[in-house]
Amino acid sequence: MACILAVGVATLDIINTVDAYPAEDAKIRAREQRVCRGGNATNTLVVLSQLGHRCRWAGTLGGDYAAEWVRAELKAYAIGLDACRLYRDGDTPTSYIVHSMDTGSRTIIHYRDLPEYGRQDFASVSLEDLDWIHFEGRNTPETTAMMERVKAERPSLRCSLEVEKPRPGIEALFPLADVLLFSRGYAVRQGHHDAPSFLHSLHGRFPHAILTCAWGEKGASGIDHAGRIISSPAFPPPAVVDTLGAGDTFNAGVIDACLRDYSLRETLEHACHLAGMKCGHAGLGFIRRRTS
C-alpha cells in the first residue's frame, strides 16, 4: 500500500452527548462523555491506516499529558510521528464538542495556544519515500511554502488539500493541489446551496485537479477534467450514532480511491460509503472493528 504523509493539527476532544442541543443560557445533563484524540489530518490518517496504508503525521505537539494521549492513540494505529515538532512548554489544542442525539450533529468550540507547523519544520521532512501528501487548508502562508516545496522537489508526488472553511488567502493554495477536497461549509460561504453549482463555478480554473465537495446527507459530487459533474448519494447507516469525523473519513476515502486509480464515480461512492459507515459508529475505529 501507499506511504502517506498528512500535515495538520491534532487535538484533545472532549465530547458531551446530549438529547438535544441546548438553548442559550440553559443548563442540561449530558448522557455520556468521552475523551479522545481529534484533528482533521490525524482523523484522515487513522482511517487510511485501517485501509492498509503506511501513514505519517507532521504537526506540533505540546509537552502536557494530553499530548501523551494523542501520541499513544496515533501509535496504536501505526501512524509515524518522526515529522512532528515538540513544544515542551506548549499545551495541546482542545475541542469541546456537543453531540446532539436529536439530529446527530456536532457543535465544536476549539481552543489552541500552540504554534502551527511551518515551513522550517517541514524543511527537514524527507519527501523521497512518499506516495501521497495531504495538507489541511490552514496557516496559509506557511502551507503555501510547504506545498511549493513539494512541487519544486517532487512534482510527480500527488498532493491533496482539505478546504474546510474560508481563511484569508486560502485560494492561493488551490493551484498547488492535485485533489481539492471542499466541504459544504466552504461552498455555502461562497453563496452556493448544493455541491454541483459550487463545482460548476470552479470549472476551468484548476484543470489539472480533481475537485470534490461533500454535502453530508445529500452525498457528494465531483467534477472531471471535461467539466462533467459526477454525484454519489449518501449511504446512511440504519441509525446515526456519531457524525464527528465523517468529513475526514470522506477525505480518506477519496485519497484511498485515487491511490487505487478508481474512476471519479467509484471514488465518490467509495468515500460516501466509508463516511456512512463511520456515522453508524462512535469514533473512527469502525473499520478495525468491522474486520476483527
C-alpha positions in Angstrom: 0.0 0.0 0.0 1.0 3.7 -0.2 3.1 5.8 2.1 1.1 8.9 3.1 2.1 12.0 5.0 -0.5 14.4 6.3 0.2 17.9 7.6 -2.2 19.4 10.1 -3.3 19.6 13.7 -4.1 17.1 16.4 -6.4 18.0 19.3 -7.8 16.6 22.5 -11.5 16.2 22.0 -13.9 16.3 25.0 -17.3 15.1 23.6 -20.6 15.5 25.5 -23.6 13.7 24.2 -26.9 15.3 24.9 -30.5 14.6 24.0 -30.8 17.8 22.1 -28.7 20.9 21.6 -29.3 23.3 24.5 -30.8 26.7 24.2 -28.6 29.7 25.2 -28.2 30.0 28.9 -29.6 26.6 29.5 -28.2 24.0 32.0 -28.6 20.4 30.9 -27.1 17.0 31.8 -25.0 15.0 29.3 -26.0 11.4 28.5 -22.3 10.5 28.3 -18.9 11.9 27.9 -15.8 10.6 26.1 -12.3 12.0 25.6 -10.3 11.2 22.5 -7.8 12.5 20.0 -9.1 14.7 17.2 -7.9 16.9 14.4 -8.8 16.7 10.7 -5.5 15.5 9.3 -4.9 12.9 12.1 -8.5 11.7 11.7 -7.9 11.1 8.0 -4.7 9.2 8.7 -6.5 6.9 11.3 -8.9 5.9 8.6 -6.2 5.5 5.9 -4.1 3.3 8.3 -7.1 1.0 8.8 -7.4 0.8 5.0 -3.9 -0.6 4.9 -1.7 2.4 4.1 1.5 3.4 5.8 0.9 6.7 7.4 2.9 9.6 9.0 1.8 12.8 10.6 3.5 16.2 10.5 2.2 18.6 13.2 3.0 20.1 16.6 2.7 18.5 20.0 2.7 20.1 23.4 4.5 18.8 26.5 1.4 18.1 28.5 -0.5 14.9 29.4 -2.9 15.4 26.6 -0.1 15.2 24.1 0.8 11.8 25.5 -2.8 10.7 24.9 -2.6 11.9 21.3 0.8 10.3 20.7 -0.4 6.9 22.2 -3.5 6.7 20.0 -1.7 7.6 16.8 0.9 4.9 17.6 -1.9 2.4 18.2 -2.9 3.0 14.6 0.8 2.7 13.5 1.0 6.3 12.4 4.6 7.6 12.4 5.4 10.7 14.4 9.0 11.3 13.2 8.0 14.5 11.3 6.4 16.1 14.4 7.6 19.2 16.3 7.5 19.1 20.1 7.0 22.2 22.2 7.7 21.0 25.7 6.1 24.2 27.3 3.1 24.1 24.9 -0.5 23.0 25.6 -2.3 20.6 23.4 -5.2 22.3 21.4 -8.6 21.3 22.8 -12.0 20.9 21.2 -15.2 21.0 23.3 -17.8 19.1 21.3 -21.6 18.9 21.9 -23.1 15.9 20.1 -26.9 16.1 19.7 -28.8 12.7 19.8 -31.8 14.6 18.3 -30.1 15.4 15.0 -26.7 13.6 15.1 -25.0 16.9 14.6 -21.9 18.1 16.4 -21.0 21.7 17.5 -17.4 22.4 18.2 -15.7 25.1 20.4 -11.9 25.0 19.7 -9.1 26.4 21.8 -5.5 26.5 20.8 -2.4 28.1 22.1 0.3 26.1 20.3 2.4 27.2 17.3 1.3 25.9 14.0 3.5 23.6 11.9 5.5 25.6 9.5 8.0 25.7 6.6 11.0 25.4 8.8 9.6 22.3 10.5 8.7 20.8 7.1 12.2 21.6 5.6 13.7 18.6 7.3 11.0 16.1 6.2 12.1 13.8 3.5 9.7 13.5 0.6 11.6 10.7 -1.2 9.6 7.7 0.0 6.1 9.3 -0.1 3.3 8.2 -2.5 0.9 10.9 -1.3 0.9 14.1 0.8 -2.2 15.7 2.3 -2.5 19.2 3.8 -5.1 20.9 5.9 -6.0 24.2 4.3 -4.9 26.4 7.2 -2.0 28.6 8.2 -2.0 29.8 4.6 1.5 31.5 4.2 3.3 28.5 5.8 1.2 25.9 3.9 1.9 27.7 0.6 5.6 27.4 1.3 5.3 23.7 2.1 3.3 22.9 -0.9 5.6 24.9 -3.2 8.5 22.8 -1.8 6.6 19.7 -2.8 6.0 20.9 -6.3 9.7 22.0 -6.7 11.3 18.8 -5.3 8.7 16.1 -6.1 6.5 17.5 -8.9 5.1 14.0 -9.5 4.1 13.4 -5.9 0.3 13.7 -5.7 -1.0 16.2 -3.2 -4.4 16.8 -1.7 -5.8 19.8 0.1 -8.7 19.9 2.5 -10.7 23.1 2.3 -12.9 23.1 5.3 -13.6 26.8 5.8 -12.8 30.2 4.3 -9.4 31.5 5.5 -7.5 34.6 4.4 -5.6 33.8 1.2 -6.6 30.1 1.1 -7.4 30.3 -2.6 -3.6 30.7 -3.3 -3.2 27.1 -2.3 -5.7 25.7 -4.8 -3.3 25.6 -7.9 -0.8 23.7 -5.8 -3.0 20.7 -5.2 -3.9 17.7 -7.4 -7.0 16.9 -5.4 -9.1 19.6 -3.8 -11.5 18.4 -1.0 -14.1 21.1 -0.4 -16.6 21.0 2.5 -20.2 22.0 2.4 -19.4 24.8 4.8 -16.9 26.4 2.5 -19.3 26.1 -0.5 -22.2 27.7 1.4 -19.9 30.6 2.5 -19.3 31.1 -1.2 -23.0 31.5 -1.8 -23.9 28.1 -3.1 -26.7 25.8 -1.9 -25.6 22.5 -3.5 -22.4 20.8 -4.5 -22.9 20.7 -8.3 -23.5 24.5 -8.5 -20.4 25.2 -6.4 -18.2 22.9 -8.5 -19.6 24.4 -11.8 -18.4 27.8 -10.5 -14.8 26.4 -10.4 -14.8 24.7 -13.7 -11.8 25.6 -15.8 -9.9 27.3 -13.1 -7.9 24.3 -11.9 -8.0 22.0 -14.9 -5.2 19.8 -13.6 -7.0 18.9 -10.4 -9.8 16.6 -9.2 -12.4 18.6 -7.3 -14.8 17.1 -4.8 -17.4 18.6 -2.5 -19.1 16.5 0.3 -22.6 17.5 1.3 -23.5 15.3 4.3 -26.8 13.6 3.9 -27.1 14.6 0.3 -23.9 12.7 -0.7 -21.1 14.3 -2.6 -20.2 15.5 -6.1 -17.0 15.9 -8.1 -16.1 17.5 -11.4 -13.9 15.8 -14.0 -11.5 17.4 -16.4 -14.2 17.8 -19.1 -16.4 19.7 -16.7 -18.8 16.9 -16.1 -20.4 16.7 -12.7 -20.5 13.3 -11.1 -22.5 12.7 -8.0 -23.0 10.0 -5.4 -25.8 9.6 -3.0 -25.1 9.3 0.7 -25.2 5.8 2.3 -26.6 6.4 5.7 -26.4 3.8 8.4 -29.5 2.3 10.0 -29.1 4.7 12.9 -26.9 7.8 13.0 -24.6 7.4 16.1 -21.8 9.9 15.6 -21.1 12.3 12.7 -17.8 13.7 14.2 -15.0 12.9 11.8 -17.4 12.0 8.9 -15.9 14.6 6.6 -12.3 13.5 7.5 -13.4 9.9 6.7 -14.8 11.0 3.3 -11.4 12.7 2.6 -9.6 9.5 3.5 -11.9 7.6 1.1 -11.1 9.9 -1.8 -7.4 9.6 -1.2 -7.6 5.8 -0.9 -9.6 5.6 -4.1 -7.2 7.9 -6.0 -4.3 5.7 -5.0 -6.2 2.7 -6.3 -6.9 4.5 -9.6 -10.7 4.4 -9.3 -12.9 6.4 -11.6 -14.4 9.6 -10.2 -17.8 7.9 -9.8 -16.2 5.0 -8.0 -14.1 7.4 -5.9 -17.2 9.3 -4.7 -19.2 6.2 -3.9 -16.3 4.7 -2.0 -15.8 7.8 0.0 -19.6 8.2 0.7 -19.8 4.5 1.8 -17.0 5.0 4.3 -18.5 8.2 5.7 -21.8 6.5 6.1 -20.2 3.6 7.9 -18.5 6.0 10.2 -21.7 7.8 11.1 -23.1 4.5 12.4 -20.2 4.1 14.9 -18.8 6.1 17.7 -15.2 7.1 16.9 -13.0 6.3 14.0 -12.1 2.6 14.7 -15.1 1.4 12.7 -13.0 -0.4 10.0 -10.9 -2.2 12.5 -13.9 -3.3 14.5 -15.7 -4.4 11.3 -12.9 -6.6 10.1 -11.8 -8.0 13.5 
